[in-house]
Amino acid sequence: MALRLGAVVLNVPQTGPAADFWREALGLTPAANPDFLVPPAGTPPTRLHLDETDRTHFDLWVEGDSSAAAEIERLISLGAERVDWNYPPDADFTVLRAPDGTVFCVIS
């Protein structure tokens, strides 16, 4: 197969502030074009999840020695905010909104 998922294009109101948030949130580095953010070397590939009922969004998985609570607080300190959400009883995620308006989940 000669195709691979090369990038996710995110529509944002202003690329500069959005790039600042996502760069800090995910440890990305700008490419030659500062609107193109690149993951650190060795980052596992991103999956494509298909869903018939959910809106398009990022799922950010907590890995390593951190906790979901610590990562949520870190993202809030970068400008994200909690979203009022109807969570199922066994929810393993928290819904946040980035400063650019993008809704995303932090998965524990």
C-alpha positions as CSV (number, residue, x, y, z in Angstrom):
1,M,0.0,0.0,0.0
2,A,1.4,3.4,-0.9
3,L,-0.8,5.6,1.3
4,R,-0.6,6.5,5.0
5,L,-2.3,9.0,7.3
6,G,0.1,12.0,6.9
7,A,-1.6,14.7,8.9
8,V,-4.8,15.8,10.6
9,V,-5.8,19.3,9.5
10,L,-7.5,21.2,12.3
11,N,-9.6,24.3,11.4
12,V,-8.8,27.0,14.0
13,P,-9.6,30.7,14.2
14,Q,-5.9,31.7,14.4
15,T,-3.0,29.4,13.7
16,G,-0.5,31.2,15.9
17,P,-2.2,30.8,19.3
18,A,-3.5,27.4,18.4
19,A,0.0,26.3,17.5
20,D,1.3,27.6,20.8
21,F,-1.3,25.6,22.8
22,W,-1.0,22.3,20.9
23,R,2.8,22.5,20.8
24,E,2.9,22.8,24.6
25,A,0.1,20.3,25.2
26,L,1.6,17.6,23.1
27,G,5.3,18.3,22.9
28,L,5.2,19.1,19.2
29,T,7.9,21.0,17.3
30,P,7.2,23.4,14.4
31,A,8.3,22.3,10.9
32,A,9.6,24.7,8.3
33,N,6.1,26.1,8.2
34,P,5.2,27.0,11.8
35,D,1.6,25.9,11.3
36,F,2.8,22.3,10.7
37,L,3.6,20.7,14.1
38,V,5.7,17.5,14.2
39,P,5.6,14.9,17.0
40,P,8.8,13.9,18.8
41,A,10.9,11.1,17.2
42,G,9.7,7.7,18.2
43,T,6.2,8.7,18.9
44,P,3.8,5.8,18.3
45,P,1.6,6.2,15.2
46,T,-1.8,7.8,15.7
47,R,-4.8,5.5,15.2
48,L,-7.9,6.4,13.2
49,H,-11.1,5.7,15.2
50,L,-14.4,5.6,13.4
51,D,-17.7,6.4,15.1
52,E,-21.2,6.8,13.9
53,T,-22.4,9.1,16.7
54,D,-19.5,11.1,18.0
55,R,-18.1,14.4,16.6
56,T,-14.6,14.6,15.3
57,H,-12.2,15.3,18.1
58,F,-8.8,14.4,19.6
59,D,-8.4,11.6,22.2
60,L,-5.2,12.4,24.2
61,W,-4.0,9.3,26.0
62,V,-2.2,9.7,29.3
63,E,1.0,7.7,29.3
64,G,4.1,7.2,31.4
65,D,4.3,8.3,35.0
66,S,1.7,11.0,34.8
67,S,-2.0,10.9,35.8
68,A,-5.1,12.1,34.0
69,A,-5.7,14.6,36.8
70,A,-2.1,16.0,36.5
71,E,-2.4,16.3,32.7
72,I,-5.8,17.9,32.9
73,E,-4.5,20.5,35.3
74,R,-1.4,21.1,33.0
75,L,-3.7,21.6,30.0
76,I,-5.9,24.0,32.0
77,S,-2.8,26.0,33.0
78,L,-2.1,26.3,29.2
79,G,-5.6,27.7,28.6
80,A,-7.9,24.7,28.2
81,E,-11.2,24.6,30.1
82,R,-13.5,21.9,31.3
83,V,-16.6,21.2,29.2
84,D,-20.0,20.5,30.8
85,W,-20.5,16.9,29.6
86,N,-23.0,14.1,30.4
87,Y,-20.5,11.4,31.4
88,P,-21.4,7.7,31.5
89,P,-21.0,6.0,34.9
90,D,-17.7,4.2,33.9
91,A,-16.2,7.2,32.0
92,D,-12.4,7.0,31.6
93,F,-12.2,10.4,29.9
94,T,-12.6,14.1,30.6
95,V,-13.7,16.5,28.0
96,L,-11.8,19.8,27.6
97,R,-11.9,22.7,25.2
98,A,-8.7,24.2,23.9
99,P,-8.3,28.0,23.7
100,D,-9.0,27.7,19.9
101,G,-12.4,26.1,20.6
102,T,-11.4,22.6,19.8
103,V,-13.1,20.0,22.0
104,F,-10.9,17.1,23.0
105,C,-10.8,14.2,25.5
106,V,-8.1,13.2,28.0
107,I,-8.2,9.4,28.4
108,S,-6.9,7.8,31.5
